[in-house]
Amino acid sequence: MLMKMLMKMIIFLGLFVILPSSILIAEEVSDLKKHITENSQEIWKKYLSNFKNGVDGNIKIATFKNDKMTNNYTSYVLRQKNWSLQEIDDPQKKTKIVNSYSQNYFFRVQHPASAKQWTVDLIEKNSQDELNDIGNYEFPSGKEKSIQDLKDFVFRFYILRCLALDPNVLLPTLARLPEFNIEQVKEIQKDGVNYYAVDYTFTPSGAIDEELIIKNLGNNKTADISDLPEGLQKYPMIDVRNGKLLLTTDYLLIKEADVEILGVGKCKIICDYRYEKDIPLISAYTMTYTDTEYKSVHNFDLKLNPAQNAKRFTLSNYGLTEPDFDNLRSTSWVNYFFQLLGVIVILIAIKRIILTLRSKV
C-alpha cells in the first residue's frame, strides 16, 4: 500500500512539477538562443551607433612572454566620422610614430628622440569615403582579406576590442558566416552581474590542418588569398574555431572568451568595462595564449564625443608642409620625360658609335 502511494506521488511530481519545469527551462534557453541568433547583428550595430560622433583616448599596451614583459608602449587614438589618427609613443625604440587618415590623404611620420623634428615616412592621397563612417558601419562578410579596410586600424584594433576574438577576427563577422552555430545559451550570474553563457562551433568546410596554416600564413594574417591553398581561400583571415563566450546582456559584448585559434592553440580573453552615460566602454582587454604562455594587455581610457579638430589629422599639425598632389604628379611626369629623353640620347650615341666602327672596317 505504501509503495503504491509512493509510486503515485513520483508520477504526480514527474507529470505536474518536474516535466513542466523542464519544458519551461528548455523554452527559456531556446528563446535566448533565438534572441541572440536573430538580433545580435542589430544589437552590435546599435552599440556602435554610440560612437558616431567620435571617440578618443589613451591606450597602454604591454606584451609578456612567460610572465616577463617584452614590450610596453602607449598609443593615443582619435576617431571622428571617417577620419582616423594614431599616435604611438614607444620608449623601447625611443621614437614617436603617427599614422593619420584625414579627409584628403594618409600620412605616416616619426620623431626619434635623437631628431629635432618630425620626418615623413609615407604620404598617399585618399578619397573622402575611404574609411567607413562609424555611424554607418557594416560588419564584413568574412570573405575579405581583412576584417575591415586595413587602413582603419584605430577602429579595428581599439574601439572594437570589445568584440575581438583575435586581433583579426571580430565576433560579429564570425557570427555572420553560415558555418557558425550557437549550440547552447543560458543566463548566469557572476560577481552579482548577469551574463549570457554561449557555447558555439565554427567548422568551415575545406579547412586545412594547422601546419599548412602556419606554413602559408605564419604571422602575416594579411597574406594574399591567391597564395593560400584552396581550402583556406574561403576565409583566409578567420583562424578562430570553436569556443565558449560570456557576453554582456545589454550589447552582447565579450566579457570572457575561451577559443581555439589555429596555429596557436587555446586562447583566454577577459574584458573589463566602465560606463559613460549607460554606455559600456572597454577599460581593459587581456588575451592569453595558454600553449605559448604569451599574453597581451591593453588598458583603455576612452572618451566619447571628442572636440572636432580637423587640423589634428594634418601634416601641418606636426610642423610639416602640406602635400600638393597636383604638383607632385606633374613633377613625376617631368621626371619620366627626362628619363626617357636620357635613354633616347644614350641609344643615339650607341648607334653612332656602332656606325663609326663599321665605317672604319
N, C-alpha and C positions, 0 to 999 in steps of 0.2 A: 504493500500500500504506500509506504513512504517513498519507495523507488519510483512508483508511478507518478506521485506528486512532484518529485524532483525532476523527472523527465518532462512533465508538462510545463514546469517553471522554466527549464532550459529552453524548450521550444518557444515558449511565450517571449522570453528575453531575446532569443535569436530573431524571431519574426518581427517583433514590435519595438525593439530597442536597438540591438546591435546592428541589424541589417539596415534599418533606415539611417542610422548614424553613419554607417559606412558609405551609403549612397550619397548622403549629404556631403561628406568629406571628398568623395570622388568627384561629385559635381563641382565643388568649390575649387579643387585642383584643376579640373578640366576648364572651368571658367577663367582661372588665372592664366593657364596656358593659352587659351583662345585670346584673352585680353592682350597678352604680350605679343603673340604671333601676329595679330591683326592690327594692333595700334602702335607698336613700338616705333616705326619709322616716323609717324606723325608726332609722337611724344618727343623723339630726339630733335626733330625739326623745330618743335615748339621751344625746346630748351635753347637751341642755337639762336632763335629769334631774339633772345635776351641780349645778344651781343651785337645786334645790328648797328648800334651807334658806336661800336668800337670797344676795345679793351687794351689796357697796358699794364705793365708791372715788371718786377724783377724776379728772375728765376735762378736759384743757386743749384748747380748741378755737380754731383760728385759720383765717381765710379770707384768700385772696390773689387779686388781680387783676393780671395782668401782673407777677407776682413781687413786688408791693407789698402789704403787709399791710393789709387793710381792716377787720378786726375781730379781737379777741382776748379771750377770757374763760374763766373756769373754772366747771365745773359739778360739784357733789358729788351723787352719786346713791345711793339706798338702796332695795333691793327685797327685801321679806320676804313670803313667801306671796302674799297678794293685796293687799298694801299697797305703795304706791309714793311715793317722795319725790325731789324735785329741787331743789337749792339753786344758784342762779346768781349768780355774782359778776362783774358787768360793769363794769370800770374806765372804759370809754369813756362809759357812761351814768351812771357814779358812783352805782350803785344795786345792791342785792341783791334777788333775787326768789326766792320759794319756791312751788313747786307740790306739793301733797300730797294723796294719796288714802289716808285712814285707813279703819278698819273701818266708820265711820258717815258720813263726809262728805268732800267735796273742798273745799279752800280754796286761794286764791292771795293771798299777802301780799307787800309790798315794803317796802324800807327804803332810801330815798335817803340819800346821805351828808349832806345838809343837814337831815334829820329826826332827831328824838330817839328815835323808836320805830317799830316796825313798824305798817303800816296795812293794812287788809283791802281787797282788790280784789273778791273773789268768794267766796261760800260756797254750796255746794249739798249737799243731803242725798243720801247714797248707800245702795244696798243692799250687803250684805257681799260678794255674788258678782259685783259689777260689774266687777272686774278678774279676769283669769284667774290661777288658781293656777299657778305656774311648773311644778310637778311634773305637772300635768295639761294642759299647753299643747297646743293643736291649731292647726296652721298653717291659715290661712284658705284658702278655695277660689279666691279671686281675683275673685269677683263682688261682694265687699263694697266699700263706698265707700272703705274704708281697709284697710291691711294687717291691722290688728287694731284693737280699740277704741282710738280716738284718745287716750283718757284714759291709756292705758298707755304714755306717752312714754318712760319710763325703759327699759322692756323693749324697745321697738321701736328706739329711736334709739341705745341704748348697749349693752346686753347682746347684742343681735342684730346688731351691726355686722359681725360676722364672717361673716354670711350675707346682707349687704345689697348688691344690685347698684345700688341707688338709694335715697335716703332713704325712699322709699315702696314699694319693691319688694324682697321677700325671695326668695332663690333657691328655698327650699322651696315657696313659693307659686307661683312661675313653673313649677317642675318638676311641679306637680300638674295643670297645665292641659293639655287634650288637644292643643293646638297646639304644645306644647313637644316638641322632638325632639332626642335626642343623636345627632349624626352620626358622631362618632369619639371614641374614648378610647384613650389609650396612657399607659403609666407611664414617666416620665422622671426624670432626676436633675438637680437644680440646687443648687449650693453644697453638695454632699455629702448632700442630702436628697431622698428620693423623693417625687414628686407624681403626681397624675393630671392629664394634659392633656386637656381636654374641649372639643370643638367642638360647639356647639348652634345650633339655629334656633328662632325663635319668631315665627311669622307668623300672627296671629289673623285669621280671616276677617272681612271687613267693616271692615278698618282704614281710618281716614281719613288723608288726607295731612297732613303736618306743619303746614302753615299753618292748617288748621282746628283742629288740636290746640292750637296756641299761642293761637289766637283764642278758643277755648272754655274752655281750662284755664288757660293762662298759667302763672303760678307757683302758682296755687291748686289743688293736687292733690286737695283735699277738696271740689271743686265738686259740686253736687247732680247726680246722674245724670240727672234729668229735664231738666236744662238742656243736656245734651250731644246732639250729633247721633246719629241712630240707630246708626250704625256704631261709635260709641265707647261705647255703653251696656253692651256686654258686659263689658269690662274697663276701666272709666274710670280706674283708678289705675295700670294697667300700661303704662308708657311705654317699657319696655326691650324691645329687639328682639334680633337675632342677636348672637352673641358667642363668645369663647374664654375658658375658665376654667383656672386652675391650682389644684387642690384638694388639701388635705392627705389623706393616705391613712388617717388614723385616724378623723376625724369628718367628712370631706368639707367642711371649712371653706375659705373663699376665701383663697388666698394671693395670687393675682393675677387680674385680670379685665380683658378688653378688650371693651366692649359698645357697642352703638348705642342712644342714647336719643333718642326722637322729640322734635323741637323744640329739641334741644341739640346733638346730633352725637355724636362719638366720646368715650368716657369710659374712663379708665385707673384701675384700683383696685389698691392694694397694701396688704396686711395683714401685720403682724408680730405674733408671739405670744411669750409667756413661759409656762412650765409650772409649775403648782402641783399637786403630787402626781399627776403624769402627765395632768393636765387642762389643755389649752391655753386660755389666757386672752388675749384680744386686747390688745396693748400699743400698737399704732398703726394708724391707718386713714387712708390718703391717697387722695383722689379728685380726679382732674384732668380737666377738660373741655378736650379738645385744641383744639376750634374756637374757644372763647371765652376761653381762657387763664385760666380761673377754677379755683382749687384750694382744697380744704378739708382740713385736717389735724387729726385727733383723736389725742391721746396719752392712753392709759388707764393707770390704776393701780388695777385691780380686785382685790378680795379676796373669797374665798368664805366663807360661813357667818358673817356678822357677828353681833354680840351682839344678841339680841332686846331692843328698847326701844320699846314701844308709844307712849310719850309723845312720841317724836321726830316722830310723824306728826300731832300735835295742835296746835291754836292756842295752848294754854297753854304749850307749849314756847317760844313766841316772845313770852310775856308778855301774851297777849291772852285775852279771856274766851271760854269755850267756848259754842257756839251752843245755844240752846234752841228747837228747831224747832217744838215744840208751841205755845209762846207766840208764836213768830213767825207761825205760821199763824193763831192766834186774833186777834192784833193786826191782821193783814191783813184778816180778816173784819170786824173793828170799823171799820177804815178804810173798807172798802167800804160798810158800813152808813151811816156818817156822810156819805159822799159821796152815796149815794143819797138820804138824808134831805135833804141840801142841795139836790139837784136838785128834789126834790118841793116844798120851800119856795119855791124860785125860780119854779117853774111856777105855784104857787098865787098868788104875788104878781103874776105877769104876768097871770093870769086876772082877778084883782080889778081891776087897772088897766084892762084892756080893758072889763070890765063897767061900771066907773065912767065911762069915756069915752062908752060907748054910752048910759048913763042921762042924761048931760048933753045928748046930741044929741036 
